[in-house]
Structures are given as C-alpha cells and as structure tokens.
Amino acid sequence: ARASGARLLAARALSGSAAGEYDLVVVGGGPGGYVAAIKAAQLGLKTACVEGRDFLGGTCLNVGCIPSKALLESSHHYHAAQHEFSQHGIRIDGTVSMDMDALMSHKRSVVEGLCTGIEGLFKKNKVDWVKGWGKIIGANEVAVSLNGGGNQSVKAKNILIATGSEPTPLPPCPVDNDKRRIVDSTGVLDLESVPKSMVVVGGGVIGLEMASVWSRLGAEVTVVEFMDSLCPGMDKELIKGFERVLKKQGLNFKMKTKVTGTEVSDSGVKVTMEPASGGDAETMETDVVLVATGRRPFTKGLGLEDMGLALDKHGRVEVDEHFRTQVPSIWAIGDCIKGPMLAHKAEEEGIAAVETMAGFAGHVNYDAIPGVIYTFPEVAAVGATEEQLKEQGIAYRKGKFNFMANSRGRAILQTDGFVKILADKETDRVLGVHIIGPNAGEMIAEATLGIEYGASSEDFARTCHAHPTLSEAFKEAALATFAKPIHS
C-alpha cells in the first residue's frame, strides 16, 4: 500500500500537465517503446506513442522475432515428420509436403493477433497512439507527419526515443526484397516458394535461424562468414558444438570468407567471394542471397542532429546510466543505444527509464540479459564467457553436463548439446551459463534469475528439479561446478 501510494504521489507531481500536453511521448512502438508507454501509463503518467507502421510492435512483432519463430516452429515440424517420426514408431504412407500458402498464412495470423493485442493494451491503459512518423523539433515537442495526411504537434515533459534498428546494408549485395533474389531479414520471411539453393551472408543469429528454416524446407544452404567463428562474441566452446550440430543437419559453411560482388539474373544470383585475408576469388550460383550482416540504429529523420544530440561512431544515441541524452528531457533506449540489440533488453530499459522519470530507481543489470538462438537445438547464454573471464583475469570453475546423459533428452530423442556453468573460484557465485540443447531458451531463465540475485552453483545444485526433465541437466552442471555430477 505504501509503495503504491508513493507511486501515485510521484505520478501526480509529474502529471501536472497542461491540457493537450503529455508527461511522456514515446517515439517508436516496438518492444521497448510500447512497453515503456504502457508502464508509464500504469505509473499515472499521461502518455502518447508515435508509431508510423500500420501495426504496433515494431520490427520484432512485424518482421523479426515473431514471424521468424513461427517459421522456425513450422519448419521444425515439417523436418521432424520427414526424418524423425519413424523413430517414434509413426509411419507416414505417402509423401510429406509443405503448403507454403498455409505456412505464410499461419505466420501472418500470429503476427496480426499479437499486434492487435498491443493496440488493445494501449486502449486498456489509456495510451494515445499517434499514427505517423515523428521528428523531434524541441526539448519538449515532436512533430508528427500523420499517416492520414497533415501534421500534428505533440508536446510532452519528456520524450523517449525508441526507434529500434534496421538491417545494415552490404554494398556488394544490394537488397531488393520485391524481386526476391537478394533479400534481407524482412524479405526472407516472405519468399513465395522454397529455393533450391540459398547463400546466407553472415553467420550471426539472424542468418543461422533463417538458414535453418529454409534448409529444413529443402533448400541447399551455404553460410558465408567473414570471421573464423559463427556468432562472434559468444562462448567459443558453445559455438564449436553448435557448428558441429548445424553441419550434421546439412548446412554448409565458408568461414573467413568475404563476399565481394553479386550479379542478379532471371535464373538466380552469381556470388563472388574470396578469403577474408585476400586471395583468389571464386563464384557460386544460387537462387537467393540473404544478407544478414547485422543491424544498425534507425534514427534517420528524427532530427537528432538539429537538437545537438550526440551519436557514437556506430550511429547510436549517447545516453547516461539513466538513459538520458545531453538534453535532460530527452531519453533513449533499445537498439538505438549501446548494448545488445535484443527486444527484451529494450523492454527492461524502457521500464527503467520511465520509472526514473516517475521518481523511482530504474535499473538494468546488463550481466543478466540472456540471449537465445532459436535453431534446433536452441542455443542460450547469459553472463560472461570463458574468454571474457580469462581476459579479465578472473579465476573460475567450470561445470558441464551433456544432454546425452539426461533421461528426458533420451526419451524424446533430443540428446545434442550440453549445459555449461562458470562460477567464481573463490566465492562460487555464478558468472555465466551457456546452453546448447532442447528448450535452452526456456532453461536460461533459471540461470538469469540466479545471476540477478547472486546465486552460487551450489544454490542451483541443492535446488530440487523435477524428474524427468531437461532442466535436470542444469542441476547436474551445477553439481559438476562445485562438486561432482551424479549421472556423469
């Protein structure tokens, strides 16, 4: 009761707005922006959100996280029906085929349902959706070019930039999603048929997830990566195991290779590439090229330069530890500031920023931000990698447990991968957790909670886990960290 009363007092203090003026206007309706808008309204702030798309949810819900996961799930079922059902005693008399129209219809229905749901949440929490594209023209004013024509000025005590990111272009591979030959992460979600072959430029999260989708559906997929490892920055032992699994699934890799040119014809794309360190060029013919070389902040047309707001060398908005820019009334979160470009990271920052605006202690623990790759098996990680701990000179202990020795994994025929836990050698505090295996994206939540609250590996090991479950592999890895595992 006291906490809720304090929140109301803080909100009333901030919300002495003149008629037509808001306490907060959020520019961008993606995961960071819409969550921040809803939270602000729940704290009693008069809030508006400026978003020019036809649907709320930003890249994530419209052309990113959600449609890609729908395709990943559907393609997994298709692949399982072809290659795995027989191991469970299921016989299919005849051929298994994919109805692409039905597949894409399912994807669209998932997206539309969730986006419509956000609009309903806005109405429930009394957040005003200003439908158009915003430009910051003052410390407390956003000019909106309305989708329906005309302009509107939105004034607010605070402005929150939550405009997200966009695919980073690669000059040798000019994207034209309409022609469906060279596509980006948006265009690859809308291919009308399964290509016979595909070259994926970039061995990061997006590239590998989409490579998995189209490989399962029948395409011969080659991933071209400039670096010597997939997913640079992730734990190397984890990624080595991941690459082995993907190769076993039929994906092809060209590491330490750069694409230097493409030539599009009616029949496909000729891709020219050479060793990253220089050397003889080679060409490859393919039906489709996916450019998945990363993303960059989307700040074009926001008026940041006119406002004198500083950007770093990567084009990200510079903010302090409370997400304030150089202009105290203007804040920024999500993909357009430093840090991993993750929807859930943006959400946490949005909540922290508006809590700070309302007079509370908003905070984000960046050591407890999980990352997940939704391939099959999944890959998930939170906290420090072995390489980071070695670089920082931190003494640690490592515990590892393979899913091959997990009873549930054996029962469901999903035994690839392992759980690895890294803990401080002196205090046993868990510093990092890395998982490749079935349901890793869900299992990582236990690790994240533990890191957030400073758990030791012994804490995890002495916590009862239901049997038989995949999460028992987590308990066993914890046992391996501070003592010895039981089942290995």
C-alpha positions as CSV (number, residue, x, y, z in Angstrom):
1,A,0.0,0.0,0.0
2,R,2.8,2.4,0.9
3,A,4.6,1.7,-2.4
4,S,1.5,2.2,-4.5
5,G,0.8,5.4,-2.6
6,A,4.3,6.7,-3.2
7,R,3.9,5.9,-6.9
8,L,0.7,7.9,-7.1
9,L,2.3,10.9,-5.4
10,A,5.2,10.8,-7.8
11,A,2.9,10.5,-10.7
12,R,0.7,13.4,-9.6
13,A,3.8,15.5,-9.2
14,L,4.9,14.8,-12.7
15,S,1.5,14.8,-14.3
16,G,0.6,18.4,-13.7
17,S,0.3,18.7,-17.5
18,A,-1.4,21.5,-19.3
19,A,-4.4,20.5,-21.4
20,G,-3.2,18.7,-24.5
21,E,0.3,18.2,-23.1
22,Y,1.7,14.8,-22.1
23,D,4.0,13.7,-19.4
24,L,5.7,11.4,-21.9
25,V,5.7,10.9,-25.7
26,V,7.4,7.7,-26.9
27,V,8.8,7.8,-30.4
28,G,8.6,4.2,-31.7
29,G,6.1,1.5,-31.0
30,G,8.4,-1.6,-30.9
31,P,9.0,-3.8,-27.8
32,G,11.0,-1.1,-26.0
33,G,8.6,1.7,-26.9
34,Y,5.2,0.1,-26.4
35,V,6.3,-1.5,-23.1
36,A,7.6,1.9,-21.9
37,A,4.4,3.6,-22.9
38,I,2.2,1.1,-21.0
39,K,4.4,1.2,-17.9
40,A,4.4,5.0,-17.9
41,A,0.6,5.0,-18.1
42,Q,0.4,2.4,-15.3
43,L,2.5,4.8,-13.2
44,G,-0.1,7.5,-13.8
45,L,1.7,9.5,-16.5
46,K,-0.2,10.9,-19.4
47,T,1.4,9.1,-22.3
48,A,1.4,9.1,-26.1
49,C,3.2,6.8,-28.5
50,V,4.2,7.9,-32.0
51,E,4.4,5.0,-34.5
52,G,4.0,5.1,-38.3
53,R,3.6,1.4,-39.0
54,D,0.1,0.0,-39.6
55,F,0.6,-2.2,-36.6
56,L,2.3,-1.7,-33.2
57,G,5.1,-4.0,-32.2
58,G,8.0,-2.7,-34.3
59,T,10.4,-4.9,-36.2
60,C,10.2,-7.6,-33.6
61,L,6.5,-8.4,-33.9
62,N,6.0,-7.4,-37.6
63,V,9.1,-8.6,-39.4
64,G,11.5,-10.0,-36.9
65,C,11.3,-12.1,-33.7
66,I,7.7,-13.3,-34.0
67,P,7.3,-14.2,-37.7
68,S,10.7,-15.9,-37.7
69,K,9.8,-18.0,-34.7
70,A,6.6,-19.1,-36.4
71,L,8.6,-20.2,-39.5
72,L,11.2,-21.9,-37.3
73,E,8.5,-23.9,-35.4
74,S,6.6,-24.9,-38.6
75,S,9.7,-25.9,-40.5
76,H,10.8,-28.0,-37.5
77,H,7.6,-29.9,-37.5
78,Y,7.9,-30.5,-41.3
79,H,11.5,-31.7,-40.9
80,A,10.5,-34.0,-37.9
81,A,7.7,-35.5,-40.0
82,Q,10.2,-36.3,-42.7
83,H,13.1,-37.5,-40.7
84,E,12.2,-38.2,-37.0
85,F,8.7,-39.6,-36.8
86,S,9.8,-43.1,-37.7
87,Q,12.0,-43.3,-34.6
88,H,8.8,-42.8,-32.5
89,G,7.0,-45.6,-34.4
90,I,5.0,-43.2,-36.5
91,R,4.6,-44.3,-40.2
92,I,3.5,-41.9,-42.9
93,D,2.3,-43.7,-46.0
94,G,2.9,-41.3,-48.9
95,T,4.8,-38.1,-49.2
96,V,5.0,-35.2,-46.7
97,S,4.7,-31.9,-48.4
98,M,4.7,-28.2,-47.3
99,D,1.8,-26.0,-48.2
100,M,3.6,-22.6,-48.5
101,D,0.4,-20.6,-48.6
102,A,-0.8,-22.2,-45.4
103,L,2.6,-21.7,-43.8
104,M,2.7,-18.0,-44.6
105,S,-1.0,-17.6,-43.6
106,H,-0.1,-19.0,-40.1
107,K,2.8,-16.7,-39.8
108,R,0.6,-13.7,-40.7
109,S,-2.2,-14.7,-38.3
110,V,0.3,-14.9,-35.4
111,V,1.7,-11.5,-36.2
112,E,-1.6,-9.8,-36.6
113,G,-3.1,-11.3,-33.5
114,L,-0.2,-10.1,-31.3
115,C,0.0,-6.7,-32.9
116,T,-3.8,-6.2,-32.4
117,G,-3.3,-7.3,-28.8
118,I,-0.9,-4.4,-28.2
119,E,-3.4,-1.9,-29.6
120,G,-5.9,-3.3,-27.1
121,L,-3.4,-2.9,-24.3
122,F,-2.9,0.7,-25.3
123,K,-6.6,1.3,-25.0
124,K,-6.9,-0.5,-21.7
125,N,-4.1,1.6,-20.2
126,K,-5.2,4.9,-21.9
127,V,-2.1,5.3,-24.0
128,D,-2.7,7.5,-27.1
129,W,-1.4,6.1,-30.3
130,V,-0.4,8.9,-32.7
131,K,-0.3,7.2,-36.1
132,G,2.5,8.8,-38.1
133,W,6.3,9.4,-38.2
134,G,7.8,11.7,-35.6
135,K,10.6,14.2,-35.7
136,I,11.9,15.9,-32.5
137,I,11.8,19.6,-33.0
138,G,12.3,20.8,-29.5
139,A,13.2,19.6,-26.0
140,N,9.5,19.0,-25.3
141,E,8.0,18.7,-28.8
142,V,7.6,16.1,-31.5
143,A,6.3,17.0,-35.0
144,V,4.3,14.1,-36.5
145,S,3.7,13.5,-40.2
146,L,0.3,11.7,-39.9
147,N,-0.4,8.6,-41.9
148,G,-3.8,10.0,-42.8
149,G,-2.3,13.3,-44.0
150,G,-1.4,16.5,-42.3
151,N,0.8,17.2,-39.3
152,Q,0.4,17.2,-35.6
153,S,2.5,18.7,-32.8
154,V,2.8,16.6,-29.7
155,K,4.2,18.3,-26.6
156,A,5.4,16.5,-23.6
157,K,7.6,17.0,-20.5
158,N,9.7,14.0,-21.6
159,I,10.5,12.4,-24.9
160,L,11.7,8.8,-25.2
161,I,13.5,7.7,-28.3
162,A,12.7,4.0,-29.0
163,T,13.1,3.8,-32.8
164,G,14.9,0.5,-32.9
165,S,17.2,-0.6,-35.7
166,E,17.2,-1.7,-39.4
167,P,19.3,-4.2,-41.4
168,T,22.8,-3.0,-42.2
169,P,23.4,-2.8,-45.9
170,L,26.2,-4.6,-47.6
171,P,27.4,-2.8,-50.7
172,P,28.4,-5.9,-52.7
173,C,24.9,-7.3,-52.1
174,P,22.2,-4.6,-52.9
175,V,18.9,-5.8,-51.4
176,D,15.7,-5.8,-53.4
177,N,13.1,-7.6,-51.4
178,D,10.5,-7.2,-54.2
179,K,12.5,-9.2,-56.7
180,R,13.2,-11.9,-54.1
181,R,16.8,-12.6,-55.3
182,I,18.9,-10.6,-52.8
183,V,16.9,-10.2,-49.6
184,D,17.4,-9.0,-46.1
185,S,15.8,-10.3,-42.8
186,T,12.5,-8.8,-43.8
187,G,12.4,-10.2,-47.4
188,V,13.5,-13.7,-46.4
189,L,10.3,-14.1,-44.3
190,D,8.1,-13.7,-47.4
191,L,9.6,-15.9,-50.1
192,E,6.8,-17.5,-52.0
193,S,8.5,-20.8,-52.7
194,V,11.4,-22.8,-51.4
195,P,14.5,-22.0,-53.4
196,K,16.7,-24.9,-54.5
197,S,19.7,-23.1,-53.1
198,M,20.5,-20.1,-50.8
199,V,23.6,-18.3,-49.8
200,V,23.4,-16.6,-46.3
201,V,25.9,-13.8,-45.9
202,G,26.6,-13.6,-42.2
203,G,26.9,-16.3,-39.6
204,G,25.1,-14.5,-36.8
205,V,21.8,-15.2,-35.0
206,I,19.5,-14.0,-37.8
207,G,21.5,-15.7,-40.5
208,L,21.6,-19.0,-38.8
209,E,17.9,-19.0,-37.8
210,M,16.9,-18.3,-41.4
211,A,19.4,-20.8,-42.7
212,S,17.8,-23.4,-40.5
213,V,14.3,-22.6,-41.7
214,W,15.0,-22.8,-45.4
215,S,17.3,-25.8,-45.1
216,R,14.6,-27.7,-43.3
217,L,12.1,-26.8,-46.1
218,G,14.5,-28.2,-48.7
219,A,17.0,-25.6,-49.8
220,E,20.7,-26.3,-50.1
221,V,22.1,-23.6,-47.8
222,T,25.6,-22.2,-47.6
223,V,26.6,-19.7,-44.9
224,V,29.4,-17.3,-45.7
225,E,31.0,-15.8,-42.6
226,F,33.9,-13.2,-42.6
227,M,35.2,-14.2,-39.2
228,D,36.7,-17.6,-38.2
229,S,33.8,-18.4,-36.0
230,L,30.0,-18.2,-36.0
231,C,28.3,-15.8,-33.7
232,P,31.4,-13.8,-32.7
233,G,31.4,-12.8,-29.1
234,M,29.6,-15.9,-27.8
235,D,31.4,-18.6,-25.8
236,K,33.8,-20.4,-28.1
237,E,33.2,-23.9,-26.7
238,L,29.4,-23.4,-27.1
239,I,29.7,-22.2,-30.7
240,K,32.1,-25.0,-31.7
241,G,29.4,-27.5,-30.5
242,F,26.7,-25.5,-32.3
243,E,28.6,-25.5,-35.6
244,R,29.1,-29.3,-35.4
245,V,25.3,-29.8,-34.9
246,L,24.4,-27.5,-37.8
247,K,26.8,-29.3,-40.1
248,K,25.3,-32.6,-39.2
249,Q,21.9,-31.1,-40.1
250,G,23.2,-30.3,-43.6
251,L,24.2,-26.7,-43.5
252,N,27.4,-25.7,-45.4
253,F,29.9,-23.1,-44.1
254,K,32.5,-20.9,-45.7
255,M,34.4,-19.3,-42.8
256,K,37.0,-16.5,-43.1
257,T,35.4,-15.5,-46.4
258,K,34.0,-12.2,-47.7
259,V,31.5,-11.6,-50.5
260,T,32.9,-9.1,-53.0
261,G,30.1,-8.9,-55.6
262,T,26.8,-10.2,-56.8
263,E,25.2,-10.4,-60.2
264,V,21.5,-10.9,-60.5
265,S,19.8,-12.6,-63.5
266,D,16.4,-14.1,-64.2
267,S,17.7,-17.5,-63.1
268,G,19.4,-16.5,-59.9
269,V,22.4,-14.8,-58.4
270,K,26.1,-15.2,-59.1
271,V,28.0,-14.6,-55.9
272,T,31.7,-13.7,-56.0
273,M,33.7,-14.3,-52.8
274,E,37.3,-14.5,-51.7
275,P,39.3,-15.3,-48.5
276,A,38.9,-12.5,-45.9
277,S,42.6,-12.1,-45.8
278,G,42.8,-11.8,-49.6
279,G,43.4,-14.4,-52.2
280,D,41.8,-16.0,-55.3
281,A,38.2,-15.2,-56.0
282,E,35.6,-17.9,-56.6
283,T,32.0,-17.7,-57.7
284,M,28.8,-19.6,-56.6
285,E,25.5,-19.7,-58.4
286,T,22.4,-19.6,-56.1
287,D,18.7,-18.9,-56.3
288,V,18.5,-16.5,-53.3
289,V,21.0,-14.5,-51.3
290,L,20.1,-13.5,-47.7
291,V,22.1,-10.5,-46.4
292,A,22.3,-11.0,-42.6
293,T,25.4,-8.9,-41.7
294,G,23.9,-7.2,-38.7
295,R,21.7,-4.2,-37.9
296,R,22.2,-0.5,-37.3
297,P,20.3,2.1,-35.3
298,F,17.3,3.6,-37.0
299,T,17.5,7.3,-36.3
300,K,17.0,8.8,-39.8
301,G,14.7,11.7,-39.9
302,L,14.4,12.0,-36.1
303,G,16.0,15.5,-36.0
304,L,18.8,14.4,-33.6
305,E,21.5,16.5,-35.3
306,D,19.3,19.6,-35.2
307,M,18.8,19.0,-31.5
308,G,22.6,18.6,-31.0
309,L,22.2,15.1,-29.6
310,A,25.5,13.1,-29.8
311,L,25.8,9.9,-31.7
312,D,28.7,7.5,-31.3
313,K,30.8,6.0,-34.2
314,H,28.1,3.3,-34.7
315,G,25.3,5.9,-35.0
316,R,23.9,5.1,-31.6
317,V,22.4,7.8,-29.4
318,E,24.6,8.5,-26.4
319,V,22.9,8.3,-23.1
320,D,24.0,8.3,-19.4
321,E,23.4,5.4,-17.0
322,H,19.8,6.6,-16.6
323,F,19.1,6.7,-20.4
324,R,19.1,10.5,-20.5
325,T,20.7,12.2,-23.5
326,Q,22.5,15.6,-23.4
327,V,19.1,17.2,-23.4
328,P,17.7,16.3,-19.9
329,S,14.1,15.9,-21.1
330,I,15.0,13.5,-24.0
331,W,15.8,9.9,-23.3
332,A,16.7,6.9,-25.4
333,I,16.5,3.1,-25.1
334,G,16.8,-0.1,-27.1
335,D,18.6,-0.8,-30.3
336,C,19.4,2.9,-30.9
337,I,21.7,3.0,-27.9
338,K,24.7,0.8,-26.9
339,G,24.3,-2.8,-25.9
340,P,22.9,-6.0,-27.5
341,M,20.1,-5.5,-30.0
342,L,17.5,-7.6,-28.2
343,A,13.8,-6.9,-27.7
344,H,13.9,-7.9,-24.0
345,K,16.8,-5.7,-23.3
346,A,14.8,-2.8,-24.9
347,E,11.8,-3.7,-22.7
348,E,13.9,-3.6,-19.5
349,E,15.4,-0.3,-20.5
350,G,12.0,1.2,-21.3
351,I,10.7,0.2,-17.9
352,A,13.8,1.5,-16.1
353,A,13.7,4.8,-18.0
354,V,10.0,5.6,-17.2
355,E,10.5,4.5,-13.5
356,T,13.3,7.0,-13.3
357,M,11.1,9.7,-14.9
358,A,8.4,9.0,-12.3
359,G,10.9,9.4,-9.4
360,F,11.9,5.8,-8.8
361,A,15.2,3.9,-9.1
362,G,15.0,2.4,-12.5
363,H,17.9,0.0,-13.2
364,V,19.0,-2.7,-15.7
365,N,21.6,-5.4,-14.8
366,Y,23.4,-6.0,-18.1
367,D,25.1,-9.0,-16.7
368,A,21.7,-10.7,-16.5
369,I,20.5,-10.2,-20.1
370,P,20.0,-13.6,-21.8
371,G,20.5,-14.2,-25.5
372,V,18.9,-17.1,-27.4
373,I,19.3,-18.5,-30.9
374,Y,16.1,-20.3,-31.9
375,T,17.5,-23.0,-34.1
376,F,17.1,-26.7,-33.2
377,P,18.6,-27.4,-30.8
378,E,18.4,-24.0,-29.3
379,V,21.4,-22.0,-28.0
380,A,21.1,-19.8,-25.0
381,A,23.6,-17.8,-22.8
382,V,23.7,-15.3,-20.0
383,G,26.6,-13.6,-18.3
384,A,30.3,-14.0,-19.0
385,T,32.0,-16.3,-21.5
386,E,35.2,-18.3,-20.7
387,E,37.1,-16.0,-23.0
388,Q,35.9,-12.9,-21.1
389,L,36.8,-14.3,-17.7
390,K,40.3,-15.2,-18.9
391,E,40.7,-11.7,-20.4
392,Q,39.6,-10.1,-17.1
393,G,41.9,-12.4,-15.1
394,I,39.1,-13.9,-13.1
395,A,39.7,-17.3,-11.7
396,Y,36.7,-19.6,-12.2
397,R,35.5,-23.2,-12.1
398,K,33.6,-24.8,-14.9
399,G,30.9,-27.5,-14.7
400,K,29.5,-29.2,-17.8
401,F,26.8,-31.8,-18.3
402,N,25.7,-33.4,-21.7
403,F,22.1,-33.9,-22.6
404,M,23.1,-37.4,-23.8
405,A,23.1,-38.4,-20.1
406,N,19.8,-36.6,-19.4
407,S,16.8,-39.1,-19.1
408,R,14.2,-36.8,-20.6
409,G,16.5,-35.9,-23.5
410,R,17.0,-39.6,-24.2
411,A,13.2,-40.2,-24.1
412,I,12.4,-37.5,-26.6
413,L,15.4,-38.3,-28.8
414,Q,17.0,-34.9,-28.3
415,T,20.5,-35.5,-26.9
416,D,22.7,-33.0,-28.8
417,G,24.3,-30.3,-26.6
418,F,25.2,-29.5,-23.0
419,V,24.8,-27.1,-20.1
420,K,28.0,-25.2,-19.0
421,I,28.2,-23.2,-15.8
422,L,31.0,-20.8,-14.9
423,A,31.4,-19.8,-11.3
424,D,33.9,-17.7,-9.4
425,K,36.6,-19.9,-8.0
426,E,36.7,-18.3,-4.6
427,T,33.0,-17.4,-3.9
428,D,31.2,-19.9,-6.2
429,R,29.0,-17.1,-7.5
430,V,27.7,-18.0,-10.9
431,L,29.2,-15.7,-13.6
432,G,28.0,-17.2,-16.8
433,V,25.8,-20.0,-18.1
434,H,25.9,-21.4,-21.7
435,I,23.4,-24.0,-23.1
436,I,23.0,-25.8,-26.4
437,G,20.2,-28.2,-26.3
438,P,16.4,-28.8,-26.4
439,N,14.4,-26.0,-24.7
440,A,17.6,-24.0,-24.0
441,G,15.7,-20.7,-24.5
442,E,13.4,-21.6,-21.6
443,M,16.1,-23.1,-19.4
444,I,18.2,-20.0,-19.5
445,A,15.6,-18.1,-17.4
446,E,16.7,-20.1,-14.3
447,A,20.3,-19.1,-14.9
448,T,19.3,-15.4,-15.4
449,L,17.3,-15.3,-12.2
450,G,20.3,-16.8,-10.3
451,I,22.8,-14.3,-11.8
452,E,20.4,-11.5,-11.0
453,Y,20.3,-12.5,-7.3
454,G,23.9,-13.6,-6.9
455,A,23.3,-17.3,-6.7
456,S,26.2,-19.8,-6.3
457,S,26.5,-23.0,-8.3
458,E,25.8,-24.9,-5.0
459,D,22.5,-23.0,-4.7
460,F,21.4,-24.4,-8.1
461,A,22.8,-27.8,-7.3
462,R,20.8,-28.0,-4.0
463,T,17.6,-26.9,-5.6
464,C,15.2,-29.8,-6.3
465,H,14.5,-30.2,-10.0
466,A,11.6,-32.3,-11.2
467,H,12.4,-35.7,-12.7
468,P,12.5,-36.5,-15.6
469,T,13.0,-33.0,-17.0
470,L,15.6,-31.4,-19.3
471,S,16.3,-28.9,-16.5
472,E,17.9,-31.7,-14.5
473,A,20.9,-31.1,-16.9
474,F,21.2,-27.7,-15.3
475,K,21.3,-29.1,-11.8
476,E,23.9,-31.7,-12.9
477,A,26.1,-29.0,-14.5
478,A,25.9,-27.1,-11.2
479,L,26.9,-30.2,-9.3
480,A,29.8,-30.6,-11.7
481,T,30.8,-27.0,-10.9
482,F,31.1,-27.1,-7.1
483,A,31.4,-30.9,-6.5
484,K,30.7,-33.8,-8.9
485,P,27.7,-34.7,-11.0
486,I,25.6,-37.7,-10.1
487,H,24.8,-39.0,-13.6
488,S,28.1,-38.4,-15.4
